[in-house]
Amino acid sequence: ESAWVRCDDCFKWRRIPASVVGSIDESSRWICMNNSDKRFADCSKSQEMSNEEINAELGI
């Protein structure tokens, strides 16, 4: 299962394992380099899906 988190530097949405979400503190920064999926662990990489596609996946 996966979840989405937004990079605090580039504001792109990145898919992460749902099990990791609990370890992200609201007051701390999360950036692309923290992503365990190295294909998307850099702000220069494109977002995996469009915002609209992500919203549709999440049902919002």
C-alpha positions as CSV (number, residue, x, y, z in Angstrom):
1,E,0.0,0.0,0.0
2,S,1.2,3.5,-0.8
3,A,0.6,7.1,0.3
4,W,1.5,10.5,-1.2
5,V,3.7,13.2,0.4
6,R,4.6,16.6,-1.0
7,C,8.2,17.7,-1.2
8,D,8.8,20.8,0.9
9,D,11.3,22.1,-1.7
10,C,9.8,21.5,-5.1
11,F,6.1,20.9,-4.1
12,K,5.9,17.8,-6.3
13,W,3.9,14.8,-4.9
14,R,5.8,11.6,-4.4
15,R,4.5,8.1,-3.7
16,I,5.9,6.5,-0.6
17,P,5.1,3.3,1.3
18,A,2.1,3.8,3.6
19,S,4.2,2.3,6.4
20,V,6.5,5.3,6.2
21,V,3.8,8.0,6.6
22,G,3.7,7.6,10.4
23,S,7.4,8.4,10.7
24,I,7.0,11.8,9.0
25,D,6.5,14.5,11.6
26,E,4.2,17.4,10.7
27,S,6.8,19.9,11.9
28,S,9.7,18.3,10.0
29,R,10.6,18.8,6.3
30,W,10.2,16.0,3.8
31,I,12.1,16.4,0.5
32,C,12.5,14.3,-2.6
33,M,15.9,13.1,-1.5
34,N,14.2,11.3,1.4
35,N,12.3,9.1,-1.0
36,S,13.3,5.4,-0.9
37,D,12.2,5.1,-4.6
38,K,15.4,6.4,-6.2
39,R,13.6,7.1,-9.5
40,F,11.8,10.0,-7.8
41,A,14.4,10.9,-5.2
42,D,15.4,14.2,-6.8
43,C,13.5,17.4,-7.3
44,S,14.6,17.5,-11.0
45,K,12.5,14.3,-11.7
46,S,9.0,14.8,-13.0
47,Q,6.0,14.0,-10.8
48,E,4.9,10.4,-11.3
49,M,1.3,11.3,-12.0
50,S,-0.5,14.6,-12.6
51,N,-2.3,16.2,-9.6
52,E,-5.6,15.2,-11.2
53,E,-4.6,11.6,-11.6
54,I,-3.4,11.5,-8.0
55,N,-6.7,13.0,-6.8
56,A,-8.7,10.5,-8.8
57,E,-6.6,7.6,-7.3
58,L,-7.4,9.0,-3.9
59,G,-11.0,9.6,-4.7
60,I,-11.0,13.3,-4.0
